[in-house]
Amino acid sequence: MTNPPSARAARQLLESLGRSGISHLARPAESVVPEPEDSEMPIADADADAEGGLGEMARVVATCRRCQELAETRTQTVFGVGDPDAKILFVGEAPGADEDRLGEPFVGRAGKLLDQIIVACGMQREQIYICNILKCRPPGNRNPSPEEAGNCREFLDAQITAVAPEYIVCWGSVAAKSLLDSTETIGRMRRKFFEYGGAKVLCTYHPSYLLRNPSAKKDVWEDMQMLFADMGVTLAGNR
């Protein structure tokens, strides 16, 4: 089980974001890290909100050039969408061609299937916060490299900190392995909860995998039933 970021790690994240140009980041009161007396980096205004913090981060990400190849080949960055105070946060691996064109995660064929899953769970897309491990499309839709995931990690952690979800769903092995620093297969990571940043983490198959393997839809539905059962909600029937 992965432990949430330590106070030192959180402080380093904030300092790093400050060097990138972010001076204010909304975080839940219980996770506020005391500011060291010798630091010049302001953490967050007491009245700052998650939406404002995420908007500020998105503007910084839009000009990021840490990964030269991605910066040179992208149309635009794809930061994240949804409710900044969402109870559930979805994490995918990286933008595809449609996402790169529209600037929003999960909007292609896999995204439409994800929308169907969300509706089947009795929710709307706007009630969830959705993002990816990478904020730029890898050329040819290849998997993110470890270096690219590392370059983007502080932005992902900042999103998680700002939203402060109770649950995180990792869609696919790339997202699950990256977030939880695991080498396990997605099949072995299913049907159990992990922990990250104070949230319960559930791992399941990526919607693009379901498009190639429709029989796995029942497995994802079982995972969704497990998630919502933990939330005290029963999802009836098979999908």
SEVO-48204 format. One record per atom (N, C-alpha, C): residue in three letters; x, y, z. Coordinates in steps of 0.2 Angstrom, whole numbers, plus 5000, padded with zeros to 4 digits. Layout:
N
ALAXYZ ...
// end
This chain:
239
MET500449945000 MET500050005000 MET500450065000 THR500350114995 THR500750174995 THR500550225000 ASN501050255003 ASN500950305008 ASN500850375005 PRO500450415008 PRO500350485006 PRO500950525006 PRO501050575002 PRO501650615002 PRO501750645009 SER502450635011 SER502650665018 SER502550745018 ALA502650775024 ALA502650845025 ALA503250875021 ARG503850835021 ARG504350865018 ARG504250865010 ALA503950805008 ALA503850795000 ALA503350854998 ALA502850865002 ALA502350915000 ALA502650985000 ARG503050995005 ARG503451065005 ARG503851074999 GLN504251014997 GLN504651014991 GLN504251024985 LEU503650994984 LEU503151004979 LEU502951074978 LEU502751114984 LEU502551174983 LEU503151224981 GLU503751214984 GLU504351254982 GLU504451244975 SER504351184972 SER504551174965 SER504051204961 LEU503351204963 LEU502851244959 LEU502951314959 GLY503251334965 GLY503351414965 GLY503951434960 ARG504451384959 ARG504951404954 ARG504651404947 SER504051364946 SER503751364940 SER503251414938 GLY503151454944 GLY502751514943 GLY502051514947 ILE501951454950 ILE501351454954 ILE501451474961 SER501051534963 SER501251564970 SER500651544975 HIS500051514972 HIS499551504977 HIS499251434975 LEU499151394979 LEU498851324978 LEU498351304984 ALA497751294982 ALA497251284987 ALA497351204989 ARG497251194995 ARG497351124998 ARG496851125004 PRO496551065005 PRO496151055011 PRO496451075018 ALA496151095022 ALA496451125029 ALA496851075032 GLU496551005032 GLU496950955036 GLU497550935033 SER497750955027 SER498350935024 SER498850995023 VAL498651055026 VAL499151105026 VAL499751095029 VAL500351105026 VAL500951095029 VAL501251165031 PRO501451165038 PRO501751225040 PRO502251255036 GLU502251315035 GLU502851345031 GLU503451355036 PRO504051335034 PRO504651345037 PRO504751425038 GLU505051445043 GLU505151515045 GLU505651545040 ASP506151495037 ASP506651525033 ASP506451525025 SER505851505024 SER505651495017 SER505351555014 GLU505451575008 GLU505151635005 GLU504551615001 MET504351555000 MET503851534996 MET503151535000 PRO502651574998 PRO502051575001 PRO501651514999 ILE501351485003 ILE500951425002 ILE500351434999 ALA499851455002 ALA499151474999 ALA498851525004 ASP498451565000 ASP497951605004 ASP497451575007 ALA497251595013 ALA496751555017 ALA496051555013 ASP495951605009 ASP495351605005 ASP495351584998 ALA495951554996 ALA496051524990 ALA495651464989 ASP495351444983 ASP494951384982 ASP495251344977 ALA495051274977 ALA495351224973 ALA495251244965 GLU494751274963 GLU494651294956 GLU495151344954 GLY495251394958 GLY495751444957 GLY496451414956 GLY496651374961 GLY497251344961 GLY497351294955 LEU496851264953 LEU496951224947 LEU497051264941 GLY496651314940 GLY496751364935 GLY497351394934 GLU497651404940 GLU498351434940 GLU498851384937 MET498751324940 MET499251264938 MET499151254930 ALA498551254928 ALA498451244921 ALA498851294916 ARG498851354918 ARG499151404915 ARG499951394914 VAL500251364920 VAL500951354920 VAL501051294916 VAL500651244916 VAL500751174912 VAL500751194905 ALA500251244903 ALA500151264896 ALA500851284892 THR501351304896 THR501951334893 THR502551284895 CYS502351224899 CYS502951184901 CYS503351154895 ARG503951154896 ARG504351124890 ARG504951074893 ARG504751044899 ARG505150994902 ARG505350934898 CYS504850914894 CYS504950854889 CYS504950884882 GLN505550894880 GLN505650934873 GLN505250904868 GLU505250834867 GLU504950804861 GLU504150814862 LEU503950804868 LEU503150814869 LEU503050894868 ALA503450934870 ALA503251004869 ALA503251024862 GLU503750994858 GLU503751014851 GLU503250974846 THR502950924849 THR502450884844 THR501750894847 ARG501650924853 ARG500950934855 ARG500550984851 THR499950984851 THR499551044849 THR499351084855 GLN499251054860 GLN499151094866 GLN499151044872 THR499251074878 THR499251024884 THR498551014886 VAL498450954890 VAL497850934892 VAL497850924899 PHE497650974903 PHE497750974910 PHE497250934914 GLY496650954914 GLY496150914918 GLY495450944918 VAL494850914919 VAL494250944919 VAL493850914924 GLY493250944926 GLY492750914931 GLY492750964937 ASP492450934942 ASP492250964948 ASP492950974952 PRO493151034954 PRO493751044958 PRO493651014965 ASP493051004967 ASP492950974974 ASP492650904973 ALA492850874968 ALA492550804967 ALA492750754972 LYS492250704974 LYS492350654978 LYS492850604975 ILE492750594968 ILE493150544964 ILE493550574959 LEU494150554959 LEU494650584954 LEU494850524949 PHE494750534943 PHE494950484938 PHE495650504935 VAL496150454934 VAL496750464931 VAL496850414926 GLY497050444920 GLY497250394914 GLY497950404913 GLU498150384907 GLU498950384906 GLU499150444902 ALA498850464897 ALA499050514893 ALA498550534888 PRO498550604885 PRO498050614880 PRO498250584873 GLY497650564869 GLY497750544863 GLY497650594858 ALA497550574851 ALA497450624846 ALA496850674847 ASP496350644849 ASP495750684850 ASP495850734856 GLU496150704861 GLU496250754867 GLU496750804866 ASP497250794862 ASP497750844860 ASP497450894856 ARG496950874852 ARG496550924847 ARG496150964851 LEU495750934856 LEU495250974860 LEU495451004866 GLY496050974869 GLY496251004875 GLY495850974881 GLU495550914881 GLU495150894886 GLU495250814887 PRO495350784893 PRO495550714893 PRO494950674892 PHE495050614889 PHE494550564888 PHE493950594884 VAL494050614878 VAL493550634873 VAL493550594867 GLY493950544866 GLY493950504860 GLY493450444861 ARG493550394857 ARG493150334858 ARG493150304865 ALA493750304868 ALA493850274875 ALA493450324879 GLY493450384878 GLY493150434882 GLY492350424882 LYS492150414876 LYS491350404876 LYS491150344880 LEU491650284880 LEU491450234884 LEU491550244891 LEU491950284893 LEU492050304900 LEU491450344902 ASP491150384898 ASP490550424899 ASP489950374901 GLN489950324897 GLN489450274897 GLN489450234904 ILE490050224906 ILE490250194913 ILE489950244918 ILE490150304918 ILE489950354923 ILE489250354923 VAL488850364918 VAL488150364918 VAL487850304921 ALA488150244919 ALA487850184922 ALA487950184930 CYS488450214932 CYS488550224940 CYS488150274943 GLY487650304939 GLY487250354941 GLY487550424943 MET488050444939 MET488350504940 MET488450534933 GLN488650604933 GLN488850634927 GLN489550654927 ARG489850664921 ARG490550674920 ARG490750734924 GLU490350784924 GLU490450844928 GLU490550844935 GLN490350784938 GLN490350774945 GLN491050744947 ILE491450724942 ILE492150694943 ILE492650734941 TYR493250734944 TYR493850764941 TYR494250714937 ILE494450734931 ILE494750684926 ILE495450714924 CYS495950674924 CYS496550704922 CYS497050644920 ASN497650654918 ASN498050604916 ASN498750604919 ILE499150554919 ILE499850554921 ILE500250604917 LEU500150604911 LEU500450654906 LEU499950704904 LYS500250764903 LYS499850824901 LYS499950834894 CYS500350804890 CYS500450804883 CYS500450744880 ARG500250744874 ARG500150684870 ARG500850654868 PRO501050594869 PRO501650564867 PRO501550544859 PRO502050564855 PRO501950544848 PRO501750474846 GLY501250464842 GLY501050394840 GLY500650364846 ASN500450404851 ASN500050374856 ASN500450314860 ARG501150324860 ARG501550274864 ARG501450284871 ASN501650234875 ASN501650244882 ASN502150304885 PRO501950334890 PRO502350384893 PRO503050344895 SER503550384894 SER504250354897 SER504250374905 PRO504650334908 PRO504750354916 PRO504950424917 GLU505350444912 GLU505650514913 GLU505050564912 GLU504650554907 GLU504050604906 GLU503550594911 ALA503450544914 ALA502950534920 ALA503250574926 GLY503950564927 GLY504250604932 GLY504250674931 ASN504350704925 ASN504250774924 ASN503650804926 CYS503050764924 CYS502350784925 CYS502150764932 ARG502450734936 ARG502250704943 ARG502050754947 GLU502450814948 GLU502250864953 GLU501550894951 PHE501450904944 PHE500750934942 PHE500250884944 LEU500250814943 LEU499750774945 LEU499650774953 ASP500250774957 ASP500150774964 ASP499850844966 ALA499950894963 ALA499650954964 ALA498850954963 GLN498750924957 GLN497950914956 GLN497650874961 ILE497950824963 ILE497650774969 ILE497650814975 THR498150854977 THR498150894983 THR497550944983 ALA497450984977 ALA496951034976 ALA496251004977 VAL496150954973 VAL495450924973 VAL495350884980 ALA495850854982 ALA495750814989 ALA495150764988 PRO495250724983 PRO494650674982 PRO494650614988 GLU494150584989 GLU494050534994 GLU494350464990 TYR494150464983 TYR494350404979 TYR494750424973 ILE495250384971 ILE495550394965 ILE495450324961 VAL495250334955 VAL495250274950 VAL495750284945 CYS496250234945 CYS496750224940 CYS496450184934 TRP496450214928 TRP496150184922 TRP496750154918 GLY496950094919 GLY497450064915 GLY498050054919 SER498550004916 SER499149984920 SER499650044920 VAL499650084915 VAL500150144915 VAL499950194921 ALA499350204921 ALA499150254927 ALA499250224934 ALA499050164934 ALA499150124941 ALA499850114943 LYS500250094938 LYS500950084940 LYS501350144942 SER501150194938 SER501450264939 SER501250294945 LEU500650294947 LEU500450334953 LEU500650294959 LEU500550224959 LEU500750184965 LEU501450164965 ASP501850174960 ASP502550154960 ASP502550084960 SER502150044956 SER502149974957 SER502349944950 THR502549874951 THR502749834945 THR502149784944 GLU501649784948 GLU501149734947 GLU500749744941 THR500449684938 THR500049694932 THR499349724935 ILE498949754930 ILE498349784932 ILE497849724934 GLY497949664932 GLY497549614934 GLY497649594941 ARG498249604944 ARG498349584951 ARG498249644955 MET498149704952 MET498049764956 MET497249784957 ARG496849744953 ARG496149754953 ARG495849724960 ARG495249744961 ARG494849714967 ARG495149724974 LYS495549774974 LYS495849794981 LYS495949874981 PHE495949894987 PHE496049974988 PHE496749984990 PHE497050034987 PHE497750054989 PHE497650124992 GLU498150164994 GLU498050224997 GLU498550274994 TYR498350334992 TYR498850384990 TYR498550454992 GLY498950494995 GLY498750564997 GLY498150565001 GLY497950515005 GLY497350515009 GLY496750495006 ALA496850474999 ALA496250444995 ALA496350364995 LYS495750334994 LYS495750264992 LYS495850254985 VAL496250214983 VAL496450204976 VAL496150134973 LEU495850144968 LEU495550084964 LEU495850074957 CYS496050024955 CYS496350014949 CYS495949964944 THR495849984938 THR495449944933 THR495749954926 TYR495349914922 TYR495649924915 TYR495449984911 HIS495850004907 HIS495750064903 HIS495150054898 PRO494750114897 PRO494250104892 PRO494450084885 SER495050104883 SER495350084877 SER495450004876 TYR495649974882 TYR495649904882 TYR495049874882 LEU494449904884 LEU493849874884 LEU493549874876 LEU493749924873 LEU493649924866 LEU493949874862 ARG494449844864 ARG494849794861 ARG494549724864 ASN494349724870 ASN494149664873 ASN493549674877 PRO492949674873 PRO492349694876 PRO492149644882 SER492349584882 SER492249544888 SER492449564895 ALA492949614895 ALA493249634901 ALA492749694904 LYS492249714900 LYS491849764903 LYS491449734910 LYS491349674910 LYS491049644916 LYS491549654922 ASP492249644921 ASP492749654926 ASP492749734929 VAL492649774924 VAL492649844926 VAL492049864930 TRP491449834928 TRP490849844931 TRP490849814938 GLU491249764939 GLU491349734946 GLU491749784950 ASP492249814947 ASP492649864950 ASP492249924952 MET491849944948 MET491450004950 MET490949984955 GLN490649924955 GLN490249904961 GLN490649904967 MET491249884967 MET491649884973 MET491749954976 LEU491949994971 LEU492050064973 LEU491450104976 PHE490850094973 PHE490250124975 PHE489950094982 ALA490150024982 ALA489949994989 ALA490350024994 ASP490950034993 ASP491350064999 ASP491050135000 MET490750174995 MET490450234996 MET489750234999 GLY489550165000 GLY488850155003 GLY488350154998 VAL488450144991 VAL488050154986 VAL488050084982 THR487450054981 THR487349994978 THR487250004970 LEU487649974966 LEU487549974959 LEU487249904957 ALA486549914955 ALA486249844953 ALA486349824946 GLY486349764945 GLY486349734938 GLY487049724935 ASN487049694929 ASN487749684926 ASN487749734920 ARG488249764918 ARG488349804912 ARG488849784907 
// end
